[in-house]
């Protein structure tokens, strides 16, 4: 028996095929610059070949809102609820749904299971979760901090606990998922107590094309000039490192920084500084930490980013273990499906 896991992006389709019960990887590929998810899935299935032993298909879905807090079998009603959240994660949920629909078309007999990035944060404390808006916004409209990159933070947490040789229930760590989208999470006793992303993936750190934290008054001011749709495009696709430096590739940014290009250097400084601010705040909230964990393509990539972040936090990081983890969201999805749905516990 096998589990196929899909991680569908706007122009990519990453898949891994796992054997049960040991979750050894049978096949894996990261298809980039795809034209559409149906064609990409057909290409993946041709490479996999024998599909008879696939028992279920797991999907990463970024935003589950207040609807979903655990792996969920995809039915028409479930898919409809996921679609209602598209506007809150416009870079992610539509692509996730496209991957699901492709599987329903070409593998109609195999059940699909959604695993949500927001699920890891479903039990955040109220003081973290609830925004200081009229309380009815939370109670009736479900405006709250959902958090994102939960699958990656969960994987990094588990990997860090193993390296620290401590049970999850005894660790105090900060996990930093740094990539095209970036977020930081404070974890106490194996549970997240705060995270930088909020109602949508726009809040928090400066990112590759997203602004991160902004004075809400800026939004109100810009709405005098731009339509909501135009402003959505600016905040999601034209801001962050790209907006500051003109570069939407992090390695090119680092090359430009090495050449002392002013705008690139400014973008890098802002990116690093926002990360340091969050680490400092979470360090204080946790009362010290066992480890600072870096993951994501940037976080686990070239060491210059980690070195620069840590160099500015020398005093608080004294005695703190720095751990680098290459995240594996697909493995977490496979583990979640196996555990929560009881799949593959027996041969």
DOBA-907229 format. One record per residue (C-alpha): z, x, y; residue in three letters. Coordinates in steps of 0.05 Angstrom, whole numbers, padded with zeros to 5 digits, always signed. Layout:
BEGIN
ZXYALA ...
END
This chain:
BEGIN
+00000+00000+00000UNK -00015+00023+00071UNK -00001+00005+00144UNK -00056+00014+00195UNK -00030+00025+00266UNK -00074+00017+00327UNK -00058+00041+00398UNK -00112+00010+00441UNK -00123+00037+00511UNK -00172+00014+00565UNK -00224+00066+00542UNK -00192+00092+00478UNK -00172+00072+00409UNK -00121+00114+00372UNK -00107+00097+00299UNK -00065+00123+00242UNK -00063+00100+00171UNK +00004+00108+00135UNK +00020+00107+00062UNK +00080+00065+00039UNK +00136+00074+00028UNK +00139+00146+00053UNK +00095+00136+00115UNK +00053+00198+00102UNK -00009+00199+00145UNK -00073+00184+00106UNK -00122+00183+00165UNK -00118+00190+00240UNK -00164+00195+00300UNK -00164+00186+00375UNK -00230+00155+00397UNK -00241+00167+00472UNK -00289+00139+00523UNK -00305+00078+00480UNK -00353+00025+00504UNK -00314-00032+00471UNK -00259-00041+00420UNK -00301-00077+00368UNK -00350-00019+00362UNK -00293+00031+00362UNK -00257-00007+00307UNK -00320-00011+00265UNK -00328+00065+00272UNK -00255+00075+00252UNK -00261+00029+00191UNK -00324+00065+00167UNK -00285+00131+00169UNK -00225+00102+00133UNK -00270+00074+00078UNK -00226+00039+00027UNK -00190-00018+00062UNK -00164-00055+00001UNK -00093-00026+00004UNK -00080-00041+00077UNK -00023-00091+00077UNK -00013-00101+00152UNK -00039-00076+00219UNK +00010-00056+00273UNK -00009-00056+00347UNK +00024-00025+00407UNK +00030-00079+00461UNK +00057-00054+00527UNK +00087-00117+00558UNK +00124-00169+00517UNK +00161-00199+00576UNK +00222-00240+00558UNK +00186-00270+00498UNK +00188-00212+00448UNK +00242-00162+00430UNK +00222-00142+00359UNK +00159-00134+00317UNK +00124-00201+00317UNK +00069-00229+00273UNK +00009-00247+00316UNK -00009-00320+00315UNK -00052-00358+00365UNK +00011-00380+00401UNK +00038-00308+00404UNK -00028-00282+00429UNK -00030-00335+00483UNK +00039-00314+00507UNK +00018-00240+00509UNK -00043-00259+00550UNK +00001-00292+00603UNK +00031-00223+00616UNK -00037-00189+00630UNK -00026-00191+00705UNK +00040-00153+00697UNK +00008-00096+00658UNK -00065-00098+00679UNK -00081-00028+00655UNK -00053-00041+00585UNK -00044-00111+00558UNK -00118-00132+00562UNK -00137-00069+00522UNK -00081-00082+00472UNK -00107-00153+00462UNK -00179-00128+00454UNK -00155-00084+00396UNK -00119-00143+00364UNK -00180-00189+00370UNK -00225-00136+00340UNK -00180-00132+00279UNK -00178-00208+00273UNK -00254-00208+00272UNK -00267-00151+00223UNK -00204-00154+00180UNK -00188-00229+00182UNK -00146-00230+00118UNK -00097-00176+00140UNK -00037-00197+00183UNK -00029-00165+00252UNK +00040-00145+00278UNK +00054-00131+00352UNK +00106-00079+00371UNK +00125-00080+00444UNK +00140-00023+00492UNK +00189-00069+00528UNK +00229-00085+00466UNK +00270-00020+00468UNK +00298-00043+00535UNK +00311-00116+00517UNK +00387-00107+00521UNK +00394-00069+00586UNK +00459-00083+00622UNK +00454-00140+00673UNK +00470-00092+00731UNK +00408-00052+00710UNK +00364-00110+00691UNK +00373-00159+00748UNK +00342-00147+00816UNK +00381-00166+00879UNK +00336-00226+00894UNK +00357-00299+00894UNK +00387-00309+00825UNK +00338-00365+00810UNK +00282-00314+00807UNK +00315-00283+00747UNK +00339-00346+00714UNK +00277-00388+00723UNK +00219-00340+00734UNK +00245-00283+00690UNK +00236-00231+00744UNK +00276-00172+00716UNK +00271-00099+00696UNK +00232-00097+00630UNK +00220-00022+00624UNK +00160+00011+00590UNK +00141+00069+00545UNK +00197+00042+00500UNK +00164+00065+00436UNK +00157+00135+00463UNK +00229+00138+00489UNK +00254+00111+00423UNK +00216+00165+00384UNK +00241+00219+00432UNK +00313+00194+00425UNK +00310+00197+00349UNK +00278+00266+00349UNK +00330+00291+00399UNK +00388+00265+00357UNK +00362+00304+00297UNK +00355+00368+00338UNK +00425+00358+00366UNK +00451+00343+00295UNK +00487+00282+00322UNK +00485+00209+00302UNK +00449+00164+00351UNK +00515+00129+00367UNK +00543+00193+00396UNK +00487+00220+00441UNK +00481+00221+00516UNK +00411+00241+00537UNK +00357+00231+00588UNK +00286+00222+00562UNK +00227+00237+00607UNK +00160+00209+00585UNK +00110+00244+00631UNK +00037+00228+00626UNK -00016+00188+00662UNK +00040+00137+00668UNK +00110+00166+00672UNK +00181+00139+00663UNK +00252+00165+00654UNK +00307+00132+00613UNK +00382+00142+00610UNK +00409+00135+00539UNK +00483+00127+00522UNK +00507+00122+00450UNK +00436+00111+00425UNK +00421+00054+00473UNK +00381+00054+00538UNK +00425+00036+00598UNK +00373+00047+00653UNK +00299+00063+00660UNK +00254+00078+00718UNK +00198+00027+00706UNK +00215-00045+00722UNK +00183-00114+00723UNK +00115-00078+00717UNK +00095-00006+00702UNK +00086+00006+00777UNK +00159+00021+00792UNK +00192+00089+00787UNK +00161+00158+00787UNK +00099+00180+00822UNK +00044+00177+00769UNK -00028+00198+00761UNK -00058+00137+00796UNK +00004+00094+00810UNK +00049+00102+00870UNK +00117+00089+00838UNK +00175+00070+00882UNK +00155+00043+00951UNK +00189+00008+01008UNK +00171-00066+00996UNK +00158-00070+01071UNK +00097-00026+01059UNK +00068-00079+01013UNK +00081-00134+01064UNK +00048-00092+01118UNK -00013-00076+01076UNK -00023-00149+01057UNK -00042-00161+01130UNK -00104-00118+01117UNK -00117-00122+01042UNK -00122-00181+00994UNK -00073-00182+00935UNK -00130-00162+00889UNK -00150-00104+00933UNK -00077-00081+00939UNK -00069-00086+00864UNK -00128-00039+00856UNK -00099+00010+00907UNK -00030+00012+00876UNK -00053+00017+00804UNK -00116+00058+00809UNK -00120+00095+00875UNK -00049+00120+00890UNK -00001+00172+00861UNK -00029+00241+00848UNK -00100+00217+00855UNK -00087+00185+00922UNK -00051+00246+00949UNK -00096+00301+00922UNK -00162+00269+00901UNK -00151+00292+00829UNK -00140+00244+00771UNK -00134+00299+00719UNK -00066+00335+00714UNK -00094+00401+00688UNK -00142+00403+00747UNK -00083+00389+00793UNK -00046+00449+00763UNK -00107+00493+00772UNK -00111+00471+00845UNK -00037+00484+00855UNK -00046+00555+00827UNK -00099+00565+00880UNK -00051+00539+00933UNK -00093+00479+00953UNK -00050+00441+01004UNK -00061+00370+00981UNK -00053+00389+00908UNK +00011+00427+00923UNK +00038+00367+00961UNK +00021+00319+00904UNK +00055+00366+00853UNK +00117+00373+00897UNK +00124+00298+00905UNK +00113+00287+00830UNK +00167+00339+00812UNK +00216+00316+00866UNK +00214+00243+00844UNK +00229+00265+00772UNK +00287+00308+00795UNK +00316+00250+00835UNK +00317+00205+00774UNK +00346+00259+00729UNK +00401+00273+00780UNK +00418+00199+00786UNK +00419+00187+00711UNK +00460+00251+00700UNK +00512+00223+00748UNK +00512+00154+00715UNK +00520+00183+00646UNK +00574+00232+00668UNK +00535+00291+00640UNK +00486+00295+00583UNK +00476+00330+00516UNK +00402+00341+00527UNK +00343+00330+00573UNK +00283+00309+00530UNK +00211+00317+00553UNK +00154+00279+00520UNK +00086+00252+00537UNK +00022+00292+00548UNK +00049+00324+00612UNK +00122+00328+00590UNK +00105+00363+00525UNK +00045+00399+00554UNK +00041+00462+00597UNK +00111+00489+00609UNK +00102+00499+00684UNK +00120+00426+00696UNK +00185+00429+00656UNK +00203+00496+00685UNK +00193+00472+00757UNK +00234+00409+00745UNK +00291+00447+00712UNK +00291+00503+00763UNK +00310+00454+00817UNK +00367+00426+00775UNK +00400+00490+00752UNK +00470+00470+00771UNK +00472+00404+00734UNK +00432+00429+00674UNK +00479+00487+00658UNK +00496+00480+00584UNK +00447+00423+00574UNK +00397+00431+00517UNK +00324+00423+00538UNK +00284+00390+00482UNK +00209+00381+00479UNK +00182+00326+00434UNK +00110+00309+00419UNK +00114+00233+00418UNK +00087+00192+00360UNK +00085+00119+00380UNK +00044+00101+00319UNK +00098+00129+00272UNK +00152+00088+00308UNK +00109+00025+00301UNK +00100+00038+00226UNK +00175+00050+00219UNK +00192-00013+00258UNK +00146-00056+00216UNK +00172-00026+00151UNK +00245-00036+00170UNK +00245-00102+00208UNK +00196-00139+00165UNK +00216-00107+00099UNK +00147-00082+00084UNK +00138-00025+00035UNK +00210-00019+00013UNK +00185-00022-00058UNK +00124+00006-00091UNK 
END
